[in-house]
Amino acid sequence: MQFNHGIGEILTAVTKAGLSISSSEAHTYVPWNPFGDSMEQVGLGEWQLRDRPERLAASYTLQAVRGTQESSGSVEPHSR
C-alpha cells in the first residue's frame, strides 16, 4: 500500500492553512482491497489485513476547524 502524502505532510499542511485539528482517528480498514489474499472483507465494502490488522493504520479520519492565529501561535475557532 502506498499513500500519496504521509500523515506528517497532511498535518503540517492543515495547520499551516490556519486550521486547528479537532480530532483524528486511525482505522485498520480501507474501502478497497489493496493486498489481495492478505485482506479480508469486514463490512460492507471494507477490507482489513487478515493477520493482526491493528499493526497497520490503513486509513485516517481527520477533522479540523477554521481558526485565527494569535501571536502565541495557538489556533482558536471562529465564533459563529
The 8 nearest C-alpha neighbors of each residue, nearest first, counted from 0:
[[1, 33, 2, 34, 57, 32, 3, 55],
 [2, 0, 3, 4, 5, 33, 57, 34],
 [1, 3, 4, 5, 0, 6, 58, 57],
 [2, 4, 1, 5, 6, 8, 0, 9],
 [5, 3, 2, 8, 6, 9, 7, 1],
 [4, 6, 8, 7, 9, 2, 3, 10],
 [5, 7, 9, 8, 10, 4, 11, 59],
 [8, 6, 10, 9, 5, 11, 4, 12],
 [7, 9, 11, 5, 6, 10, 12, 4],
 [8, 10, 6, 12, 7, 11, 13, 5],
 [11, 9, 13, 7, 12, 8, 6, 14],
 [10, 12, 8, 14, 9, 13, 15, 7],
 [13, 11, 15, 9, 10, 14, 16, 8],
 [12, 14, 10, 16, 11, 15, 18, 9],
 [13, 15, 18, 17, 16, 11, 12, 19],
 [16, 14, 12, 17, 13, 11, 18, 10],
 [15, 17, 13, 14, 18, 12, 11, 65],
 [18, 16, 14, 15, 66, 65, 67, 68],
 [19, 17, 65, 14, 64, 66, 13, 16],
 [18, 20, 63, 64, 74, 21, 14, 66],
 [19, 21, 63, 22, 62, 18, 64, 61],
 [20, 22, 63, 62, 19, 64, 23, 61],
 [23, 21, 62, 20, 61, 24, 63, 60],
 [24, 22, 61, 60, 62, 25, 59, 21],
 [23, 25, 60, 59, 26, 61, 22, 58],
 [24, 26, 59, 56, 58, 60, 27, 23],
 [25, 27, 58, 28, 56, 59, 57, 24],
 [26, 28, 57, 56, 52, 47, 53, 55],
 [29, 27, 47, 46, 26, 57, 45, 58],
 [28, 30, 46, 31, 45, 58, 57, 47],
 [29, 31, 45, 44, 46, 28, 32, 43],
 [32, 30, 29, 33, 46, 45, 44, 28],
 [31, 33, 34, 46, 35, 38, 30, 29],
 [32, 34, 35, 31, 0, 38, 29, 46],
 [35, 33, 37, 32, 38, 36, 0, 48],
 [34, 36, 37, 38, 32, 33, 39, 48],
 [35, 37, 38, 34, 39, 49, 32, 48],
 [38, 36, 35, 34, 49, 48, 39, 50],
 [39, 37, 48, 49, 47, 36, 35, 34],
 [40, 38, 46, 49, 47, 41, 48, 37],
 [39, 41, 46, 45, 42, 47, 38, 44],
 [42, 40, 45, 46, 39, 47, 43, 44],
 [43, 41, 45, 44, 40, 46, 39, 30],
 [42, 44, 45, 41, 40, 30, 46, 31],
 [43, 45, 30, 42, 46, 31, 40, 41],
 [44, 46, 30, 42, 29, 41, 43, 40],
 [47, 45, 40, 28, 29, 39, 41, 32],
 [48, 46, 28, 38, 39, 27, 52, 49],
 [47, 49, 38, 52, 50, 37, 39, 51],
 [50, 48, 38, 39, 37, 47, 52, 51],
 [49, 51, 48, 52, 37, 38, 53, 47],
 [52, 50, 53, 54, 49, 48, 55, 47],
 [53, 51, 48, 54, 50, 27, 55, 47],
 [52, 54, 51, 55, 27, 56, 48, 26],
 [55, 53, 52, 51, 56, 27, 48, 50],
 [56, 54, 57, 53, 52, 27, 48, 26],
 [55, 57, 27, 26, 25, 58, 54, 53],
 [56, 58, 27, 55, 28, 26, 29, 59],
 [59, 57, 26, 56, 25, 29, 28, 27],
 [60, 58, 25, 24, 26, 61, 23, 57],
 [59, 61, 24, 23, 25, 62, 58, 26],
 [60, 62, 23, 22, 59, 63, 24, 20],
 [63, 61, 22, 21, 20, 23, 60, 64],
 [64, 62, 20, 21, 19, 18, 61, 65],
 [65, 63, 19, 18, 66, 20, 76, 21],
 [64, 66, 18, 76, 19, 17, 77, 63],
 [67, 65, 76, 75, 77, 74, 18, 17],
 [66, 68, 75, 74, 69, 76, 17, 77],
 [67, 69, 74, 72, 73, 66, 70, 17],
 [70, 68, 71, 72, 73, 67, 74, 75],
 [69, 71, 72, 68, 73, 74, 67, 75],
 [72, 70, 69, 73, 68, 74, 75, 67],
 [73, 71, 70, 69, 68, 74, 67, 75],
 [74, 72, 71, 69, 68, 75, 70, 67],
 [73, 75, 68, 66, 67, 19, 72, 69],
 [74, 76, 66, 67, 77, 73, 68, 19],
 [77, 75, 66, 65, 78, 64, 67, 74],
 [76, 78, 66, 79, 75, 65, 67, 64],
 [79, 77, 76, 75, 66, 65, 67, 64],
 [78, 77, 76, 65, 66, 64, 75, 67]]
